[in-house]
Amino acid sequence: MIPLENFLVLSAILFALGFYGVLARRSAILILIAVELMLAAVSINMVAFAAYLDPTRFTGIIFAIFVITVAAAEVGLALGIVLRLFRERASANVDEANSLKW
Amino acid sequence: MLRRLPLPAQIDRTITLGGLLASVVAAPYIVVLGVLFATGELSAPEFVFWLNAGLVVGGALAAVLLRHIVHAALGLVGASLGVAGIFLLLASEFLALVQVLVYGGGVTILLLFGLMMTRATDGPIVTDGAQKPFAFGAGIVLAGLFVGAMLDAEWDALNVTVVGFRELGIRLYRDFGIPFEVASLVLLVALIGAITIARREPAPGEDDSK
């Protein structure tokens, strides 16, 4: 049997990789990709806890379903914003979206 | 036979080269795992776990490090498929199916669609900023913190039991009915918002109500 720690460490590494991606990337779409990685890491974590520690009520699995739903909504909405940004600025680079900068 | 596929030459080259490169990188890892499995060091579930973990971490590295945006999106597909495999190992079949359908299909298509709309596919572009070293440090610190905390804690883990479709459906619709409906509302509002934001502004003098 696989120890629970294996899944937890895998999800921690995946989350850190996504975190690095969010901080290091400048293209809005690449930042979205990194955010998807972080969401997947959280899902792994919750499903692992549900499967190992709470097998009769498995609330973590239900939570993961909602995470996937919200992630889909978030990608759709964010891509709408990126398209609009691109139309206004002719670039999807988040460094150039600085019209709120004082 | 592969040459007969009606694919544009660039995509054809990308898939062939990328597949070749990925298999060259992955081959030693798989060989080591296979040797360990054959000598009995690894049980079958552990073998599958390490295979999927390699796919997840490799795909995530590709998604975060590659400079070409389409390649990064393909890395995200690989990582998502690996995560679906991890869900299968955790005995939740429904989530694995949903992961493949939503991430492998929908999200990736949406991202590629966004790439094409923003004309980001014209060759490798500079995507990483001067904040890279800081981001690297922050990622390392975060990973160290999480891994340390998770290895430090004691979990009284039970055996993994399979959560079937039937039990999952009963639990979801009986105990989480209202959150489920709210989630559908969230999706609806998000889609309407996306359409409203991304819609082209009517030209001056043009009637908006048409």
Interface residues (C-beta under 8 A of the other chain):
Chain A: M1 I2 P3 L4 E5 N6 F7 L8 V9 L10 A12 I13 L14 F15 A16 L17 G18 F19 Y20 G21 L23 A24 R25 R26 S27 I29 L30 L32 I33 A34 E36 L37 A40 S43 I44 V47 A48 A50 A51 Y52 L53 P55 R57 F58 I61 I62 A64 I65 F66 I68 T69 V70 A71 A72 A73 E74 V75 G76 L77 L79 G80 I81 V82 L83 R84 F86 R87 A92 D95
Chain B: S43 P45 E46 F49 A53 V56 V57 A60 L61 A63 V64 I69 A72 A73 L76 A79 S80 V83 I86 F87 L89 L90 A91 S92 F94 L95 V98 Q99 V102 Y103 G106 V107 L110 L111 F113 G114 L115 M117 T118 A120 I125 V126 T127 D128 G129 Q131 K132 F134 A135 F136 A138 G139 I140 L142 A143 F146 V147 M150 L151 W155 D156 A157 L158 N159 V160 T161 V163 E167 L168 R171 L172 D175 F176 P179 A183 V186 L187 A190 L191 G193 A194 I195 T196 I197 A198 R200
